[in-house]
Amino acid sequence: MTVMNGAAAAQRNAWNAAFHELGLPWYWDVDCDLPDAGAERACVRDYLARHQAHLLTAYDADFLVDAIMATKERCEAQFVACGADVTAAIDWRELRQQQIGI
């Protein structure tokens, strides 16, 4: 198991909360390198092209990147505003399974 520092855990939780909220059945686990600040848009665009290319046949890449980025930033702000432990481990697979009834 990889141990994450607080900042990495907070970022990972914000990304995964955004994916979950948007109904995207993906998440970034501890083995996934998080994008560097300033390179997030390019990283998300690359991720879409390499791992979710089917979405690009139905949606404009900029639209998807904008939606993901805006949702991630809002989730991150909400975590902070409500005083949540942004470094807490969240089992996104478990949340997704419960949501779809597995």
N, C-alpha and C positions, 0 to 999 in steps of 0.2 A: 504494500500500500504506500502510495506517495503521500508525504506530508506536505500540505500547502501552507504558505504563509497567509496571514490575514487578508492582505490586499488581493492576492490571487484567488482566495476563496470567495471574497466579496464580488470580484469581477465574474468569476465562474457562475456564482449564484444569479447575478444579474442577467448574464447571457442566457442561462437555462430557464430562468423565469420568463424571459421574453419569448424564447422558443415555445415554452409551455403555453403561455397566454395566446400566442398566435396560432396555436394548434399544430405546430410543426413537430413531428414525432422524432426529434433529434435533440441531443444534448451533448455538451462537451464535458467529458470526465477528466479526472486528474491526469490522465496520460496525454491529453490534448494540450498542445501549446496554445496559450491565449495570445491574441494579437497585441502587439505593442500599441501604446497610445499613439494616435496619429496615423496608424496603419490599419485601423479597424475596418474601415469601409472596404479597402482593398482585400483584406483577409476574408471578410464575409462574401464579397463578390467571388473570390477564388474558391471558397468553400462551396458556394452554390454551383459554380461551373464544374468543379471536380466531383462533388458528391450528390448534388441535387439538380442535375441538368434538366431533368424532366419539368421542373418548375419554370424553367426559363422558356419553355415552349408555350406556356400559358400566361406568364407574367413578365413584364419588363424588369430587367435586372436592377435598374435604379430604384424602381418602385419597391421591390423586395428588400433591397439593402436599406432604403430609407425607413421602411416599416420596421425592420428588425432593429435598426439603430435607435429609432425613436422609442420603441417599446423597451429596449434594454436600458436606455437612459432614464425613462420614467420609472421602471421597476427599481433601478438603483436608488433613485431619489426617494421613492416610497419606502424602501427598506430603511434608509437613513432617517426619514421624517418620523417613522413610527417607532424608532428606537430598536429595531430588530437586530439580533446578533447576525450581522452580515457574513460572519465567518462560519456559521453553523453548517454542518454537513447536511445536505438535503438529498434524499434518494429520489432523483427525478424519474428513474425507471419505475419505482414503486408508485409514485404519484400517477404516472401515465397508465400503468396497469390497472389501478383502482378506478381511474376515470373511464376506461373502456370496458371495465367489468371482467378483467382476467383474474 
